[in-house]
Amino acid sequence: MKRVFIAGMVVIVLAVGLWVVIEHSNAKWSGVDESVVEKFAEQANRPARKPLIDIGEGDLPLFCFLVAGAVGGFIAGYHFRELFPPNSRAKADAKSV
């Protein structure tokens, strides 16, 4: 019980410390697109262009990502046994021993 309490306190202290650091930093965090992809695209003489399907900014891309994840999760769950078949090889090995 003492270990659980100590681990919980460590997690709380780390979370509060991280929150304080993030709140007091004025730096803008750039994403992978800005910091990596755009740099390599410019070096390859491939400047940025408008996307084929412009879904804008704000919450709409997040909502589209949520819907795509939900649909993909439903499909993977529906076909779970086909994606991850039961381990029939282990059963056959156990019977042959």
C-alpha positions as CSV (number, residue, x, y, z in Angstrom):
1,M,0.0,0.0,0.0
2,K,2.9,2.3,0.8
3,R,4.4,1.8,-2.7
4,V,1.1,2.7,-4.4
5,F,0.9,5.9,-2.3
6,I,4.4,6.9,-3.2
7,A,3.9,6.1,-6.9
8,G,0.7,8.2,-6.8
9,M,2.4,11.1,-5.2
10,V,5.3,11.0,-7.7
11,V,2.8,11.0,-10.6
12,I,0.9,13.9,-9.1
13,V,4.1,15.9,-8.5
14,L,5.3,15.3,-12.0
15,A,2.0,16.2,-13.5
16,V,1.8,19.5,-11.6
17,G,5.4,20.3,-12.4
18,L,4.8,19.7,-16.1
19,W,1.6,21.8,-16.0
20,V,3.5,24.7,-14.4
21,V,6.3,24.6,-17.0
22,I,3.8,24.5,-19.9
23,E,1.7,27.3,-18.5
24,H,4.7,29.6,-18.0
25,S,6.5,29.0,-21.2
26,N,5.8,31.5,-24.0
27,A,7.3,29.4,-26.8
28,K,5.2,28.3,-29.7
29,W,5.5,24.6,-30.2
30,S,5.8,23.8,-33.9
31,G,4.4,20.5,-35.2
32,V,6.2,18.0,-37.4
33,D,4.7,19.5,-40.5
34,E,6.3,22.9,-39.8
35,S,9.6,21.8,-38.3
36,V,10.5,18.8,-40.5
37,V,8.3,18.3,-43.6
38,E,8.3,21.9,-44.8
39,K,12.1,22.1,-44.4
40,F,12.7,19.0,-46.5
41,A,10.1,20.0,-49.1
42,E,11.8,23.4,-49.5
43,Q,15.2,21.8,-49.9
44,A,13.7,19.5,-52.7
45,N,12.2,22.6,-54.4
46,R,8.7,21.4,-53.7
47,P,6.9,24.4,-52.1
48,A,3.7,24.1,-50.1
49,R,0.4,24.1,-52.0
50,K,-3.2,24.0,-51.1
51,P,-4.5,20.6,-50.1
52,L,-6.8,18.7,-52.4
53,I,-9.5,18.5,-49.8
54,D,-9.4,21.6,-47.6
55,I,-11.1,20.9,-44.3
56,G,-10.0,24.2,-42.8
57,E,-8.7,24.8,-39.3
58,G,-10.1,24.5,-35.8
59,D,-12.1,21.5,-34.6
60,L,-13.2,20.1,-38.0
61,P,-9.9,18.2,-38.7
62,L,-10.1,16.7,-35.2
63,F,-13.7,15.7,-35.7
64,C,-12.8,14.0,-39.1
65,F,-9.9,12.2,-37.3
66,L,-12.3,11.1,-34.6
67,V,-14.9,9.7,-37.1
68,A,-12.2,8.0,-39.1
69,G,-10.8,6.3,-36.0
70,A,-14.3,5.2,-34.9
71,V,-15.1,3.7,-38.3
72,G,-11.7,2.0,-38.4
73,G,-12.1,0.7,-34.8
74,F,-15.6,-0.7,-35.6
75,I,-14.3,-2.4,-38.7
76,A,-11.3,-3.9,-36.9
77,G,-13.5,-5.0,-34.0
78,Y,-16.0,-6.6,-36.4
79,H,-13.3,-8.6,-38.1
80,F,-11.2,-9.2,-34.9
81,R,-11.1,-13.0,-35.3
82,E,-10.0,-12.7,-38.9
83,L,-7.3,-10.2,-38.0
84,F,-6.0,-12.1,-34.9
85,P,-7.0,-15.7,-35.3
86,P,-6.9,-18.0,-32.2
87,N,-3.5,-19.6,-31.6
88,S,-4.4,-23.0,-33.2
89,R,-0.7,-23.9,-33.6
90,A,-0.1,-23.9,-29.9
91,K,-3.0,-26.2,-29.4
92,A,-1.7,-28.6,-32.0
93,D,1.8,-28.6,-30.5
94,A,0.3,-29.3,-27.0
95,K,-1.6,-32.3,-28.4
96,S,1.4,-33.8,-30.2
97,V,3.6,-33.8,-27.0
